[in-house]
Amino acid sequence: MTPQGTGHLLAIMIPEPKGREVAALLERNVTVTMTITIGTRNLQKYVSRTSVVFVSISFIVLMIISLAWLVFYYIQRFRYANARDRNQRRLGDAAKKAISKLQVRTIRKGDQETEGDFDNCAVCIEGYKPNDVVRILPCRHLFHKSCVDPWLLDHRTCPMCKMNILKALGIALNADCLEDLPLDYDLTVGGGGGGAGSGGRGVGGVERRDPQ
C-alpha cells in the first residue's frame, strides 16, 4: 500500500493468524480494506509472563549460589589462615626448643676452623676467627651462632644438607606441624643427606649436649 502524499512503500507487521485471515479473503477475491493509525508501542504484551518469572527465578538462584560460594570461600580462607598461624607458632616454639639443645662452641686460636682451607660459614660466607661463637648441628655442620639461629627459627633445617633439626633431635610434633616436615627425611641423627654429600665440611665426633 502506498499512503497518500508519499512515494514510499509501507510495510506493516501483523500477527500470523490475522495475516492468514487476510490472505484467505484475498484468495476468494474479497476486497479487503485496512485502516492504518499511529499508535503507541506496548511492549509489555509481547513479553511472556512465564519468561519474566523464569528469568527472575534464575537470577535469584544464581545470586544465592554466588553468595553461598563467597561465604564458603572466605570461611575456608579464614580457617586456613588461622590454622597456618597456629602451625607457625607451634613450629617456632619447637624450633626454639631444638635450638636450645644444640651444641655451642667458641672458636679458639689454632682450631681447625681457623685454617684457610676450612669451609666458610654457609650463611654469611665468611671464615671463622678466634672467639667466634659457632652452633653445631646434629648433622655435624657448624655455622656462626648469630647467623644460623635466625635461619633455624624460620626453616628448621640445616642450611647445607637440609636436615630437619626437629626430627633429628626427636622433638615430637602434632599432626598439623608434621605436614610442614619432609616426608622422606631419615629420623636418625645426621640422616636426610649427611654433610659429606652436601659439599660442606662437618665437625667430626660432635655429640649433642642437652642443657642441664
Secondary structure as UniProt FT lines:
FT   TURN            4..5
FT   HELIX           16..27
FT   TURN            28..29
FT   HELIX           43..46
FT   HELIX           49..101
FT   STRAND          103..106
FT   TURN            109..110
FT   HELIX           112..114
FT   TURN            116..117
FT   TURN            122..124
FT   TURN            130..131
FT   STRAND          133..136
FT   TURN            138..139
FT   STRAND          142..144
FT   HELIX           145..155
FT   TURN            159..161
FT   HELIX           165..168
FT   TURN            169..170
FT   HELIX           175..178
FT   TURN            179..180
FT   TURN            183..184
FT   TURN            189..190
FT   HELIX           195..198
FT   TURN            204..205
//
